Amino acid sequence: MTTVKVKRTRCPNGTRKHTSGHCIPKSKGKDKKSNIPEPKSSIPELFLTERGKYAKKYFTDNRVTLLNKYPEDLESVREKKLLFQVSFSTPEQFTNYVNLHEKPYIDCVYQSIFALGLREVNLAKQDAREVNEKGVGGVYTEELLNYLTNTFHLIPSQLTTVDKQANNKNNETQKEINNMLQKKLKNGYATLLFLHFFVSGKIDYNHQIVAYKYKHKIYYFDPQKKGFKNDKHVLSKTLSHLLKYSGNVYLPEYGYIMIDELPEPRVAESLICPIPYLG
């Protein structure tokens, strides 16, 4: 490993070097506090990767919040459970998504949680690289639930998964999923959706995508495909569009995550917990 010496520059007269490396006005007299806000990041934009710029733009000032209750969904009110869903800042968070790996293969879990702002960018890149290059399988659902539990400081029993048998008619299944999301997903929030596909006559291909509601419409987004195929197909208002594009026209099962009702919303705190994968 080589190192490069960086020439140190002096700050202009009347300014001093802040601990972040930026030049800020000197304090005068007894007033030691500056009215100028501290820089949001000590890392110059020039040295950030495209993924780093993406994370800084969409997640630095917008903390991801877990919804705690949804009165509009009467079923959730009655059962005191609701669809696991987190806030997102803008749809550009998905349209401008930057893929984690040059050859994405079995990293859909890491891609999805990173797209939602639920994974630190450097760890997400490392996770994707290791699972794609060394793994023989992706992340178990149990490991994902453990990670989300730690991220929002929940009790393990508060998160559960729901697996649904698909209707014999594929288009009816897609309508069922869309109706479920229209009812349970709040405007301005996104969730994780599990899709189970048949390969060689059995279910052995599980895939995770993101679904979100914007301006009262449901959108489906496959972050693993973003940047490697025609982008207009990886983000769609219809699930059939996305499925057809991915080469899977038949959907035998699907699933999603439910959470117990909480007294208050939770903010994502721990974005660096380990997420084991099938190595």
C-alpha positions as CSV (number, residue, x, y, z in Angstrom):
1,M,0.0,0.0,0.0
2,T,1.3,3.4,-0.9
3,T,0.6,6.8,0.7
4,V,0.3,10.2,-0.9
5,K,1.5,13.3,0.9
6,V,-1.1,16.1,0.7
7,K,0.3,19.6,0.7
8,R,-1.2,21.6,3.7
9,T,-2.7,24.9,2.8
10,R,-3.0,27.9,5.1
11,C,-6.3,29.5,5.9
12,P,-6.8,33.2,4.8
13,N,-6.3,36.0,7.2
14,G,-9.1,36.3,9.7
15,T,-9.9,32.6,9.6
16,R,-8.7,29.5,11.4
17,K,-8.7,25.8,10.6
18,H,-11.6,23.9,12.1
19,T,-11.1,20.4,13.4
20,S,-12.9,19.2,10.3
21,G,-10.3,20.8,8.1
22,H,-12.4,23.7,6.9
23,C,-11.5,27.4,7.3
24,I,-13.9,29.3,9.5
25,P,-13.9,32.9,10.9
26,K,-11.9,33.5,14.0
27,S,-13.7,34.3,17.3
28,K,-13.2,37.9,18.5
29,G,-12.9,39.1,22.1
30,K,-14.5,36.8,24.7
31,D,-16.9,35.3,22.3
32,K,-15.5,31.9,21.6
33,K,-18.6,30.6,19.8
34,S,-19.1,31.1,16.1
35,N,-22.5,31.7,14.6
36,I,-21.6,29.8,11.5
37,P,-22.8,26.3,11.5
38,E,-20.3,23.5,11.5
39,P,-19.8,21.7,8.2
40,K,-22.1,18.7,7.7
41,S,-19.3,16.5,6.5
42,S,-15.5,16.7,6.9
43,I,-15.0,14.6,3.8
44,P,-14.7,16.7,0.6
45,E,-17.2,15.8,-2.1
46,L,-14.2,15.2,-4.4
47,F,-13.0,12.1,-2.4
48,L,-16.4,10.4,-2.2
49,T,-17.3,7.5,-4.5
50,E,-20.6,7.6,-6.5
51,R,-22.1,5.4,-3.8
52,G,-20.8,7.7,-1.1
53,K,-22.2,10.7,-2.8
54,Y,-25.6,8.9,-3.1
55,A,-25.6,8.1,0.6
56,K,-24.5,11.6,1.7
57,K,-27.2,13.2,-0.5
58,Y,-30.2,11.2,0.6
59,F,-29.4,9.9,4.1
60,T,-27.2,12.5,5.9
61,D,-29.9,15.0,6.7
62,N,-32.9,12.6,6.5
63,R,-33.0,10.1,9.3
64,V,-34.9,7.0,8.4
65,T,-38.0,6.6,10.7
66,L,-39.9,3.4,11.3
67,L,-43.7,3.9,11.3
68,N,-45.3,2.9,14.7
69,K,-49.0,2.9,13.8
70,Y,-51.3,3.4,10.8
71,P,-54.9,4.3,11.8
72,E,-56.0,4.3,8.2
73,D,-55.5,0.5,8.0
74,L,-58.4,-0.8,10.1
75,E,-57.0,-4.4,10.0
76,S,-53.7,-3.1,11.6
77,V,-55.6,-1.2,14.2
78,R,-57.6,-4.3,15.1
79,E,-54.7,-6.7,15.2
80,K,-52.2,-4.1,16.7
81,K,-49.8,-5.1,13.9
82,L,-48.8,-3.2,10.8
83,L,-46.7,-3.6,7.8
84,F,-43.0,-2.9,8.4
85,Q,-42.3,0.4,6.6
86,V,-39.8,3.2,6.8
87,S,-39.8,6.8,5.6
88,F,-38.0,7.9,2.4
89,S,-37.0,11.4,1.5
90,T,-37.8,11.6,-2.2
91,P,-38.4,9.2,-5.2
92,E,-35.0,10.3,-6.5
93,Q,-33.7,8.1,-3.7
94,F,-34.6,5.2,-5.9
95,T,-34.3,6.6,-9.4
96,N,-30.8,7.8,-8.7
97,Y,-29.8,4.7,-6.8
98,V,-26.2,3.5,-7.3
99,N,-25.6,-0.2,-7.4
100,L,-23.3,-1.7,-4.8
101,H,-21.4,-4.1,-7.0
102,E,-20.1,-4.5,-10.5
103,K,-21.5,-8.0,-10.8
104,P,-24.6,-8.2,-8.5
105,Y,-25.7,-11.8,-8.1
106,I,-27.0,-12.8,-4.6
107,D,-26.8,-9.5,-2.8
108,C,-30.5,-8.4,-3.1
109,V,-30.9,-8.1,0.7
110,Y,-27.9,-5.7,1.1
111,Q,-29.0,-3.7,-2.0
112,S,-32.6,-3.3,-0.7
113,I,-31.7,-2.2,2.8
114,F,-29.0,0.2,1.5
115,A,-31.6,1.7,-0.9
116,L,-33.8,2.4,2.1
117,G,-30.9,4.0,4.1
118,L,-30.7,1.1,6.6
119,R,-27.0,0.2,6.0
120,E,-23.8,2.2,6.3
121,V,-22.4,2.8,2.8
122,N,-18.9,1.3,3.2
123,L,-20.3,-1.8,5.0
124,A,-23.0,-2.2,2.3
125,K,-20.3,-2.2,-0.4
126,Q,-18.2,-4.7,1.6
127,D,-21.3,-6.9,2.2
128,A,-22.2,-7.0,-1.5
129,R,-18.6,-7.7,-2.6
130,E,-18.2,-10.6,-0.2
131,V,-21.5,-12.3,-0.8
132,N,-21.2,-12.0,-4.6
133,E,-17.6,-13.2,-4.7
134,K,-17.5,-15.8,-1.8
135,G,-21.1,-16.8,-1.0
136,V,-23.1,-19.6,-2.3
137,G,-26.4,-18.2,-1.0
138,G,-27.8,-14.9,0.2
139,V,-29.0,-13.8,3.6
140,Y,-31.6,-15.8,5.5
141,T,-34.8,-14.0,6.5
142,E,-34.0,-14.7,10.1
143,E,-30.7,-12.8,9.8
144,L,-32.4,-9.9,8.2
145,L,-35.0,-9.7,11.0
146,N,-32.2,-9.8,13.6
147,Y,-30.5,-6.9,11.8
148,L,-33.7,-4.8,11.6
149,T,-34.3,-5.6,15.3
150,N,-30.9,-4.2,16.2
151,T,-31.2,-1.2,13.9
152,F,-34.4,0.1,15.5
153,H,-33.7,-1.3,19.0
154,L,-36.7,-3.6,19.0
155,I,-37.5,-6.8,20.9
156,P,-37.0,-9.9,18.5
157,S,-40.6,-11.0,18.9
158,Q,-41.9,-7.6,17.5
159,L,-41.0,-8.5,14.0
160,T,-42.5,-11.4,12.1
161,T,-42.8,-12.5,8.4
162,V,-45.9,-13.3,6.5
163,D,-45.7,-15.8,3.6
164,K,-48.6,-16.0,1.2
165,Q,-49.4,-18.7,-1.3
166,A,-50.0,-17.2,-4.7
167,N,-53.2,-17.4,-6.6
168,N,-53.2,-19.9,-9.5
169,K,-53.7,-17.0,-11.8
170,N,-50.5,-14.8,-11.8
171,N,-52.3,-11.6,-12.6
172,E,-54.6,-12.1,-9.7
173,T,-51.6,-12.5,-7.3
174,Q,-50.2,-9.3,-8.5
175,K,-53.5,-7.5,-7.9
176,E,-53.6,-9.1,-4.4
177,I,-50.1,-7.7,-3.6
178,N,-50.9,-4.3,-5.0
179,N,-54.2,-4.2,-3.0
180,M,-52.4,-5.2,0.2
181,L,-49.8,-2.5,-0.3
182,Q,-52.4,0.2,-1.1
183,K,-54.2,-0.7,2.2
184,K,-51.2,-1.2,4.5
185,L,-48.4,1.1,3.1
186,K,-48.6,4.7,4.1
187,N,-47.9,7.5,1.6
188,G,-44.2,8.5,1.8
189,Y,-43.1,5.1,3.1
190,A,-41.4,2.1,1.7
191,T,-41.2,-1.6,2.6
192,L,-39.4,-4.8,1.8
193,L,-41.2,-7.4,-0.4
194,F,-40.1,-11.0,-0.8
195,L,-40.7,-12.8,-4.1
196,H,-40.3,-16.6,-4.3
197,F,-39.8,-18.1,-7.7
198,F,-39.9,-21.6,-9.2
199,V,-36.7,-23.0,-10.6
200,S,-36.6,-26.6,-11.9
201,G,-40.1,-27.2,-10.5
202,K,-39.4,-26.1,-7.0
203,I,-39.1,-22.8,-5.0
204,D,-35.4,-22.2,-4.7
205,Y,-35.0,-18.7,-5.9
206,N,-35.9,-16.0,-3.3
207,H,-35.6,-12.4,-4.3
208,Q,-36.1,-9.2,-2.3
209,I,-37.2,-5.8,-3.7
210,V,-38.5,-2.5,-2.5
211,A,-42.1,-1.3,-2.7
212,Y,-43.0,2.3,-1.9
213,K,-46.0,4.6,-2.0
214,Y,-45.6,8.1,-3.6
215,K,-48.6,10.4,-4.2
216,H,-50.9,7.5,-3.3
217,K,-49.5,5.2,-6.0
218,I,-47.5,2.0,-5.4
219,Y,-44.1,1.6,-7.1
220,Y,-41.9,-1.4,-7.2
221,F,-38.1,-1.1,-7.3
222,D,-35.4,-3.7,-7.8
223,P,-32.1,-2.1,-6.6
224,Q,-30.1,-5.1,-7.6
225,K,-30.9,-4.5,-11.3
226,K,-30.4,-0.7,-11.2
227,G,-27.5,0.4,-13.4
228,F,-27.2,-2.9,-15.2
229,K,-30.2,-3.0,-17.4
230,N,-32.6,-0.5,-18.8
231,D,-33.4,1.6,-15.7
232,K,-37.0,2.3,-16.7
233,H,-37.8,-1.3,-16.1
234,V,-36.4,-1.7,-12.6
235,L,-38.8,0.9,-11.2
236,S,-42.4,0.3,-12.2
237,K,-46.0,1.0,-11.1
238,T,-46.9,-2.6,-12.0
239,L,-45.4,-5.7,-10.5
240,S,-46.0,-7.6,-13.7
241,H,-43.8,-5.2,-15.6
242,L,-40.9,-5.8,-13.2
243,L,-41.4,-9.6,-13.1
244,K,-41.5,-9.9,-16.9
245,Y,-38.4,-7.8,-17.2
246,S,-36.6,-10.0,-14.6
247,G,-37.5,-13.2,-16.5
248,N,-39.9,-14.5,-13.9
249,V,-43.4,-14.5,-15.1
250,Y,-44.9,-16.9,-12.5
251,L,-44.9,-16.0,-8.8
252,P,-45.9,-19.0,-6.6
253,E,-45.3,-17.3,-3.2
254,Y,-44.6,-13.9,-1.8
255,G,-43.9,-12.4,1.7
256,Y,-43.5,-9.3,3.7
257,I,-42.6,-8.2,7.3
258,M,-45.1,-7.2,10.0
259,I,-44.3,-5.4,13.2
260,D,-46.1,-4.9,16.5
261,E,-47.6,-1.5,17.0
262,L,-45.2,0.8,18.9
263,P,-45.9,3.7,21.2
264,E,-43.7,6.1,19.2
265,P,-41.9,6.1,15.9
266,R,-38.4,4.7,15.9
267,V,-35.3,6.2,14.2
268,A,-32.7,3.9,12.6
269,E,-29.7,4.0,14.9
270,S,-27.4,1.0,14.4
271,L,-26.5,0.7,10.7
272,I,-23.3,-1.4,11.3
273,C,-24.5,-4.6,12.9
274,P,-23.2,-7.7,11.1
275,I,-25.5,-9.5,8.7
276,P,-24.3,-13.1,8.2
277,Y,-24.9,-14.7,4.8
278,L,-24.8,-18.3,3.6
279,G,-21.1,-18.7,2.8
